[in-house]
């Protein structure tokens, strides 16, 4: 049996970036996400979690989101596949994990909340990851998860024209490690099958920002957006989901 697919080159390159050397950063810690997404997640955390809550940042990267949430008063823990990425070893409890394995067994506590921001598209088996997240939450604990929204109208137009969703072209597969596109229907199904309740699906970002110079794609996307049964609030570039473990 072959091993799970893990595109590690991207993560290794991240580890060797100088702190603050990228345009998007929080207090010098590199942000590898759509502009404004971390701020959006921070606002959602303020709405869902009282301070202080025990939160786990999965695939924390440099620790930019971890530090942002620590700064608003939460007790943070973090994990990542490449330990060298993480810059907060002296102040945050960090665990090196492979999300393809039973990583819930690596933690000695259950968490009030778990953040899985822009990671599940990098994982071979999203159902397994969601089950392990469920196992890592305390009763009543909540998950916030984000991933590229393949149901947004621009993504659908790109699929019609080129046969691949936005952020899931060959270059994204090879260079960014985007190996698993997940629809909103599939995401809700995975969460429900794992035991989550109170599932809320929304989105962030303007997918039309990438259509400059592509008038036909933009027009097709406008038509598909009009015809789509998906709520306008869920047609953004990034899918943002929160859900609760019963208890």
Secondary structure, 3 states (H helix, E strand, C coil): CCCCCCCCHHHHHHHCCCCCCCCCEECCEECCCCCCHHHHHHHHHHHHCCCCCEEEEECCCCCHHHHHHHHCCCEEEEEECCHHHCCCCCCCEEEECCCCCCHHHHCCCCEEEEEEECCHHHCCCHHHHHHHHHHHEEEEEEEEEEEECCCCHHHHHHHHHHCCCCCCCHHHHHHHCCCCCCCHHHHHHHHHHHCEEEEEEEEECCHHHHHCCCHHHHHHHHHHHHHCCCCHHHCCCEEEEEEEECC
